[in-house]
Amino acid sequence: MSYMIQFRELYFQRGAGGHFVANKCLWNGHAEDKLNRNEYGAVMYKTINAANNDAIVHKGFLNIKTETNKVLSVIENTMNTPVTGIKERNRIFLELKKFYDDGCTNYLTVVDGMFNGVKSFKYLEQTLPREWEVIEEYFRQCKNSWYRMFEKNKWSLHSVTHEHPHAYVSSKLNLPINMKTMAFEVDAVTDVYVRLLADMKGGILQEPAWYLTSHEDYNNKSARLSDETISYRKVFFDNDENEIKRLYAFFDNLEYFEENKIDIIKDFKKYHNFNIQTLESQSVFVPKVVYDIF
């Protein structure tokens, strides 16, 4: 019986419990420190039948050093352009420079860990369109080669991250044929709630007026691009068994869910209650429409 390669990507908004879901549904709750994540905490993934072998990786990326050197000079020229994203562009430049200076080793970790910052360059599309095209193409090729490498070596990849690759890498990216995507979907009320929760946990609370308006259209962009959506309200506020079950089915962990569903559903409820209690204990301003669904 031949092994079927799988790509599964689940996307979550800031504050929407992505780390908790990865721990429970990706690793079945077995030690959170087993989660593979990049240093920015944005990507959690599990490789199946894969070997993180630089020799194998380099074989698939023979031109990566030349291309990285080219894009470095372009990025360097954009770092001080006065548009949004300067800090993030500087961060990516330094990471890529170190990657290049180190001989382009540890490709799997370094390059995939930078993809979430690529959108900071999209602000250059209007001011420096030619430079943006070069940068977009570099990261598109990197991500495309990343997927092709897994396919060629018959490795599978299950990921939990913030955004669909067409949203944060490039709409021109060719996704694997056997890739399935799912995204958390928020409504007008739960969007405000997860933004409030994320800002509180991050220590960057805004003025109360910021949380009186929903940003659901913007924060559901990955949901619009995905094959399936999962309701944040049903999973956490309603503690809906069938909706939680869908998360486990997505990552082929349905059997584990059926064997442990009572404890799993309790854990989701406990996590959600803790978040609400934390908001209340910190005396954070909570809009009435959000407070009414507690």
C-alpha positions as CSV (number, residue, x, y, z in Angstrom):
1,M,0.0,0.0,0.0
2,S,1.6,3.3,-1.1
3,Y,1.9,6.2,1.3
4,M,-0.2,9.2,0.5
5,I,1.6,12.5,0.9
6,Q,-0.5,15.1,2.8
7,F,-0.4,18.8,3.3
8,R,-2.7,20.2,5.9
9,E,-2.7,23.9,7.0
10,L,-4.9,25.4,9.6
11,Y,-5.0,29.2,9.9
12,F,-5.9,31.2,13.0
13,Q,-6.2,34.9,13.9
14,R,-4.1,36.5,16.6
15,G,-5.7,35.6,19.9
16,A,-7.8,32.7,18.4
17,G,-6.0,30.0,20.4
18,G,-3.7,28.6,17.7
19,H,-1.0,27.3,20.1
20,F,-3.7,25.6,22.2
21,V,-5.3,24.0,19.1
22,A,-1.9,22.9,17.7
23,N,-1.1,21.2,21.0
24,K,-4.5,19.5,21.3
25,C,-5.3,18.6,17.7
26,L,-1.8,18.3,16.0
27,W,0.0,16.6,18.8
28,N,-3.0,15.2,20.7
29,G,-2.0,17.0,23.8
30,H,1.4,15.2,24.2
31,A,3.8,17.8,25.6
32,E,3.6,21.3,24.1
33,D,7.4,21.5,23.8
34,K,7.2,18.9,21.1
35,L,5.7,21.5,18.8
36,N,8.1,22.5,16.0
37,R,7.8,26.3,15.7
38,N,9.9,29.0,14.3
39,E,11.4,31.5,16.8
40,Y,8.6,34.0,16.2
41,G,6.0,31.5,17.4
42,A,3.9,32.0,14.3
43,V,4.2,28.5,12.8
44,M,3.6,25.2,14.5
45,Y,4.1,22.1,12.3
46,K,4.5,18.4,12.4
47,T,6.4,16.6,9.6
48,I,5.6,13.0,8.8
49,N,8.1,10.6,7.4
50,A,10.5,13.6,7.0
51,A,14.2,14.0,7.7
52,N,15.5,17.5,8.3
53,N,18.7,16.7,6.3
54,D,20.6,19.6,4.9
55,A,22.2,17.5,2.2
56,I,18.7,16.6,0.9
57,V,17.5,20.2,1.2
58,H,20.5,21.6,-0.6
59,K,20.0,19.1,-3.5
60,G,16.6,20.8,-4.1
61,F,17.9,24.3,-3.7
62,L,21.1,24.4,-5.8
63,N,20.6,28.1,-6.7
64,I,19.4,29.3,-3.3
65,K,22.7,31.1,-2.4
66,T,22.8,33.0,-5.7
67,E,19.1,34.0,-5.4
68,T,19.5,35.0,-1.8
69,N,22.4,37.2,-2.5
70,K,20.4,39.0,-5.2
71,V,17.4,39.6,-3.1
72,L,19.5,40.8,-0.2
73,S,20.7,43.8,-2.1
74,V,17.2,44.7,-3.2
75,I,15.8,44.4,0.4
76,E,18.7,46.5,1.8
77,N,17.7,49.3,-0.5
78,T,14.1,49.3,0.8
79,M,14.8,49.1,4.5
80,N,14.5,52.8,5.2
81,T,11.7,53.5,2.8
82,P,9.2,55.5,4.9
83,V,6.2,53.1,4.6
84,T,4.7,50.7,7.1
85,G,6.8,47.6,7.9
86,I,10.4,49.1,8.3
87,K,11.0,47.2,11.5
88,E,9.9,43.9,10.0
89,R,11.8,44.4,6.8
90,N,15.0,45.1,8.8
91,R,14.4,41.9,10.8
92,I,14.0,39.8,7.6
93,F,17.1,41.4,6.1
94,L,19.2,40.5,9.1
95,E,17.8,36.9,9.2
96,L,18.5,36.4,5.5
97,K,22.0,37.9,5.8
98,K,22.9,35.5,8.5
99,F,21.3,32.7,6.5
100,Y,23.5,33.6,3.5
101,D,26.7,34.1,5.6
102,D,26.2,30.7,7.2
103,G,26.2,29.0,3.8
104,C,22.4,28.8,3.5
105,T,22.2,25.9,5.9
106,N,19.2,24.9,8.1
107,Y,16.9,26.1,5.2
108,L,13.8,24.4,6.5
109,T,13.8,26.3,9.8
110,V,15.2,29.7,8.7
111,V,13.3,30.4,5.4
112,D,9.9,29.0,6.5
113,G,10.2,31.1,9.7
114,M,10.5,34.3,7.7
115,F,7.4,33.9,5.5
116,N,5.1,35.5,8.0
117,G,7.0,38.8,7.6
118,V,6.8,38.9,3.8
119,K,3.6,41.0,4.0
120,S,5.7,43.9,5.4
121,F,7.1,44.3,1.9
122,K,3.7,44.5,0.3
123,Y,3.5,48.1,1.4
124,L,6.3,48.8,-1.1
125,E,4.0,47.7,-4.0
126,Q,2.9,51.3,-4.7
127,T,6.1,53.1,-3.9
128,L,8.8,50.7,-5.2
129,P,6.9,48.2,-7.5
130,R,9.9,46.8,-9.2
131,E,11.7,46.0,-6.0
132,W,8.5,44.5,-4.6
133,E,8.2,42.2,-7.6
134,V,11.8,40.9,-7.1
135,I,11.1,40.2,-3.4
136,E,7.7,38.6,-4.0
137,E,9.2,36.3,-6.6
138,Y,12.1,35.3,-4.3
139,F,9.8,34.2,-1.5
140,R,7.3,32.7,-4.0
141,Q,10.1,30.5,-5.3
142,C,11.3,29.6,-1.8
143,K,7.8,28.6,-0.7
144,N,7.1,26.7,-3.9
145,S,10.4,24.8,-3.6
146,W,9.5,24.1,0.0
147,Y,6.3,22.3,-1.0
148,R,8.0,20.6,-4.0
149,M,10.7,19.2,-1.7
150,F,8.2,17.6,0.6
151,E,6.4,16.1,-2.5
152,K,9.6,14.8,-4.0
153,N,10.8,13.1,-0.8
154,K,7.3,11.8,0.0
155,W,7.1,13.8,3.3
156,S,3.9,15.1,4.7
157,L,3.4,18.4,6.5
158,H,0.7,19.4,9.0
159,S,0.8,23.1,10.0
160,V,-1.0,25.6,12.2
161,T,-0.1,29.2,11.4
162,H,-1.6,32.7,11.0
163,E,-2.4,33.1,7.3
164,H,-3.0,31.4,4.0
165,P,0.1,31.5,1.8
166,H,-1.7,33.3,-0.9
167,A,-2.4,36.1,1.6
168,Y,1.1,36.5,3.1
169,V,3.5,35.1,0.4
170,S,2.0,35.5,-3.0
171,S,-1.3,34.9,-4.9
172,K,0.9,33.5,-7.7
173,L,2.1,30.7,-5.5
174,N,1.3,27.2,-6.7
175,L,-0.1,25.1,-3.9
176,P,0.3,21.3,-3.9
177,I,-2.6,19.5,-5.5
178,N,-3.0,17.3,-2.4
179,M,-3.1,20.2,0.0
180,K,-6.2,20.9,2.2
181,T,-6.7,24.2,4.1
182,M,-8.9,25.2,7.0
183,A,-9.3,28.5,8.7
184,F,-10.9,29.8,11.9
185,E,-13.8,32.2,11.0
186,V,-14.8,34.9,13.3
187,D,-18.1,36.9,13.3
188,A,-18.5,40.6,14.2
189,V,-18.6,39.9,17.9
190,T,-15.9,37.1,18.2
191,D,-13.6,39.2,16.0
192,V,-13.6,41.9,18.6
193,Y,-13.1,39.4,21.4
194,V,-10.1,37.7,19.9
195,R,-8.4,41.0,19.1
196,L,-9.0,42.1,22.7
197,L,-7.7,38.9,24.0
198,A,-4.6,39.0,21.8
199,D,-3.8,42.6,22.7
200,M,-4.3,41.9,26.5
201,K,-1.9,38.9,26.4
202,G,0.6,40.8,24.3
203,G,0.5,43.8,26.6
204,I,-0.6,46.2,23.8
205,L,-4.1,47.2,24.7
206,Q,-5.6,50.0,22.6
207,E,-8.1,52.7,23.6
208,P,-11.6,51.3,24.3
209,A,-12.9,52.8,21.0
210,W,-10.7,50.5,19.1
211,Y,-12.7,47.5,20.2
212,L,-16.1,49.0,19.3
213,T,-15.7,48.2,15.6
214,S,-15.3,44.7,14.1
215,H,-12.5,44.0,11.7
216,E,-14.0,40.7,10.6
217,D,-13.7,41.3,6.9
218,Y,-9.9,41.8,7.2
219,N,-9.4,39.0,9.8
220,N,-11.4,36.4,7.7
221,K,-9.2,36.8,4.6
222,S,-7.6,33.4,5.1
223,A,-11.1,31.9,5.7
224,R,-12.1,33.2,2.3
225,L,-9.1,31.5,0.7
226,S,-9.4,28.2,2.5
227,D,-11.1,24.9,1.5
228,E,-13.0,24.8,4.8
229,T,-13.8,27.1,7.7
230,I,-14.2,26.4,11.4
231,S,-16.3,28.6,13.6
232,Y,-14.4,30.2,16.5
233,R,-17.8,30.8,18.3
234,K,-18.9,27.2,18.0
235,V,-15.5,25.8,19.1
236,F,-14.9,28.0,22.1
237,F,-18.1,29.8,23.2
238,D,-20.5,26.9,22.3
239,N,-18.1,24.1,23.1
240,D,-19.7,22.3,20.2
241,E,-18.6,18.7,20.0
242,N,-19.0,18.3,16.3
243,E,-17.1,21.5,15.5
244,I,-14.2,20.4,17.8
245,K,-14.3,17.0,16.2
246,R,-13.7,18.6,12.7
247,L,-10.4,20.0,13.9
248,Y,-9.2,16.5,14.8
249,A,-10.6,15.0,11.6
250,F,-8.7,17.6,9.6
251,F,-5.4,16.4,11.0
252,D,-6.3,12.7,10.7
253,N,-6.6,12.4,14.5
254,L,-10.3,11.4,14.6
255,E,-9.6,8.1,16.3
256,Y,-7.8,9.9,19.2
257,F,-10.7,12.3,19.5
258,E,-13.3,9.5,19.7
259,E,-11.3,7.7,22.4
260,N,-10.8,10.9,24.5
261,K,-13.7,13.2,23.5
262,I,-15.0,13.8,27.0
263,D,-11.7,15.1,28.3
264,I,-11.0,17.0,25.1
265,I,-14.2,18.9,25.1
266,K,-13.6,19.7,28.8
267,D,-10.1,21.0,28.0
268,F,-11.5,23.3,25.3
269,K,-14.1,24.6,27.7
270,K,-11.5,25.1,30.5
271,Y,-9.2,27.0,28.1
272,H,-12.0,29.3,27.0
273,N,-13.2,29.9,30.6
274,F,-9.6,30.7,31.6
275,N,-9.4,33.4,28.9
276,I,-12.6,35.0,30.0
277,Q,-11.6,34.9,33.6
278,T,-8.3,36.5,32.7
279,L,-10.0,39.4,30.9
280,E,-12.3,40.0,33.8
281,S,-9.6,39.7,36.5
282,Q,-7.5,42.3,34.6
283,S,-10.3,44.8,34.5
284,V,-10.0,45.1,30.8
285,F,-12.7,47.1,29.0
286,V,-15.0,44.6,27.3
287,P,-17.7,45.9,24.8
288,K,-21.2,45.0,25.8
289,V,-21.8,43.0,22.7
290,V,-18.9,40.8,23.7
291,Y,-19.7,40.7,27.4
292,D,-23.2,39.5,26.6
293,I,-21.9,36.2,25.0
294,F,-19.6,35.3,28.0
